Amino acid sequence: MKRGMKSQQSSFTKLKTEQETATRAIFRVALEIAKRGKPFTDGEMIKECIIAVAEEMCPEKVNLLKTVSMSANTVARRVENIAENISSQLFDKNGHVEWFSLALDESTDVSDTAQVLLYIRGVDKSYEVHEELLDMYSIHGTTTGRDIFKGVEMAINQKNLRWKNLKCITTDGGKNMSGKDKGVVALVSKAVENDGGSKPLVLHCIIHQHHTTETEFPIDFAIETLSALKINFDTRFSDFDAIANQIKIFQNPFDTDIEILAPELQMEMIDLQCSDIIKNKYQNSSLLEFYKTQLTQFDNLHKFARGLFSVFGTTYLCEKTFSKMKYTKNVYRSKLTDEHLKSLLIIGTSKISPQLQTIVSGKSQLHKSH
């Protein structure tokens, strides 16, 4: 009887191990499909290829491989699980940021839905930086500044962030983004100040989506770009003029007029400029390495520097992701849901590795064939 029970337990353990392995395999396939923005139905084709290879190389495994489900529905669910895991890891990272900045832009997809991308660049007290797609939200209807702000507000509230820690917001400079009273920037600035923070820096980017996919540099494109630069130079580069002193202090604290500094920085800067040892570190290190040096007596300078490290200079990441969006949701996949599109873009752009074993272990019901 004991022998029978042991045999039963052994069979159960083997079955459980096979199910877990099969589930992990599905997740790995779903991850590769998502990274490349491929249709969920490609899972079935991949399964057929795997079986064909197994029939030639390890025929004893064919029946086992046939039980692995890679249907479109299964792949779609696994993609959702992976995106949720990446988002949960980002949520944890957000909880440690001292400063963060946002890059924001919107574009219309192939089904005429306005998709708003929101990127975060967060910096913690150890100068660790994370730069990720914070959220994508879809707007069916008007895309006024208030409509877009509602999505930003929802993301801030859901993603473990505080308005008062927002250092800078970078947009494309459109009217709904930069309108004086009702634009996104004005509404974001008000939210930051209401949360006890200082008014965030504002930058407007001059890079546009249709320029990011150019593979050549034809003369008409050059003329168009230079003309646009000339028209926009005074208004958009004035953003940088407004923070020129901050950038100068950040880049070279040893060549800074003490009198122009905020009171909390003045005494620290005097001590820093009088130290030949610290100046030597500055001259022989990268800017990031210099500021990461544990100089505990310069708390305010560190805080100031981390804020500048968080700033987005352009909305390039948004533009790059829109190009990926248009490849992923094309005329042949126009019915791709907003949620699935969001999951695919999160996975396809993230630098965070999904915790596949954690996801698999958390599944109360492992792989089923269908």
C-alpha positions, 0 to 999 in steps of 0.5 A, a space after each residue: 500500500 505504501 509503495 502504491 501511495 509513493 508511486 501515486 505521489 511521484 506521478 502527481 509530482 511529475 504531472 505538476 512539474 510538467 504542467 508548470 514547465 508547460 505554463 512557463 514555456 507558454 509565457 516565454 513564447 508570449 513574451 517573445 510575441 509581445 516584444 516584437 508586436 506580433 499577432 497573438 495568433 502566431 502562437 499556434 504557428 509557433 506550436 506547429 513549428 515546435 512539433 515539426 522540429 520535435 518529430 524530427 529530433 525528439 519524437 518521444 516528446 511530441 505528445 507532450 508538446 501537443 498538450 501545450 496550448 498556444 491559442 490566441 486567447 491563451 497568448 493574449 492572457 499571458 501577455 496581460 499577465 506579463 504586462 501586469 508584472 512589469 507594471 507592478 515592478 515599476 510601481 515599486 520603483 516609483 515608491 522610492 523616487 525623490 524626483 520624477 519627470 514626465 514626457 507626454 504626447 498623443 497620437 491617433 491610431 489606425 482606428 481613429 482612437 486618440 492614444 496618449 503616452 506618458 513616460 516617466 523618468 524617476 531618480 531615487 536618492 542613490 541616483 538610480 534612474 528608471 525610464 519607463 512607459 508609465 501609462 497609455 490611456 485611450 480617449 474616445 471623443 475630444 482631446 482637450 487639455 482637461 481630457 488628457 489631464 484626467 488620464 495623467 491624474 489617474 496615472 499619478 494616483 494609481 502608480 505610487 507617485 506624488 505630484 509634489 515630486 514632479 520636477 519637469 513635464 515635457 510635451 510637444 507644445 500643442 495647444 491642448 498641451 501648453 494652453 495657458 489656462 486649460 492646457 495639460 501643463 497648466 493643470 499639472 502645474 496647479 496640481 503640483 502646487 496644490 500638493 505642496 510642490 514647487 511649480 515644475 519646469 516645462 519643456 516643449 519638444 520640436 521633434 515630431 512623429 513623422 520625422 522619427 521614421 525617416 531613413 534618409 535625409 532628403 533636401 526637402 526634409 532638411 528645408 522643412 526641418 530648418 524652417 520649423 526650427 527658425 519659427 519655433 526657436 524663440 518660443 520653444 527654446 525660451 524654456 531652456 533659457 528659463 532654467 539656464 542658471 539651474 543647468 549651469 549650476 548643475 553642469 559646473 558647481 565650481 563656476 557658479 556665482 554664489 549670490 544667485 543661488 537659493 539660500 539653502 544652497 549658498 553655504 554648501 556651495 561655498 564649502 564645495 568650491 573651497 575644497 580642492 579634493 572635491 574639485 579634483 573628483 569633479 575634474 576626473 569623473 563623469 557628472 553622474 559619478 561626481 554627484 553619486 559621491 557620498 558627500 553627506 554635507 551637501 544634502 541640498 546640492 544632492 537634492 538639486 542635482 537629482 532633480 535635474 537628472 530626472 528631466 526629459 529633454 525631448 519627447 523622443 521616447 513617445 515618438 519612438 513608441 508611436 512608431 511601434 504602435 502603428 506597426 503593432 496596431 495596423 490595418 490588419 489588426 485594427 480591432 486590437 483592443 486598447 488594453 491589449 495594445 497597452 500591454 504590448 507597448 509596455 512589454 515592447 518598450 520596458 527595460 524591466 525583465 518580467 518575473 516569469 517564475 513568480 507569475 507562474 508560481 502565483 497561478 492557482 490553475 496551471 496550464 490546460 490544453 485546449 
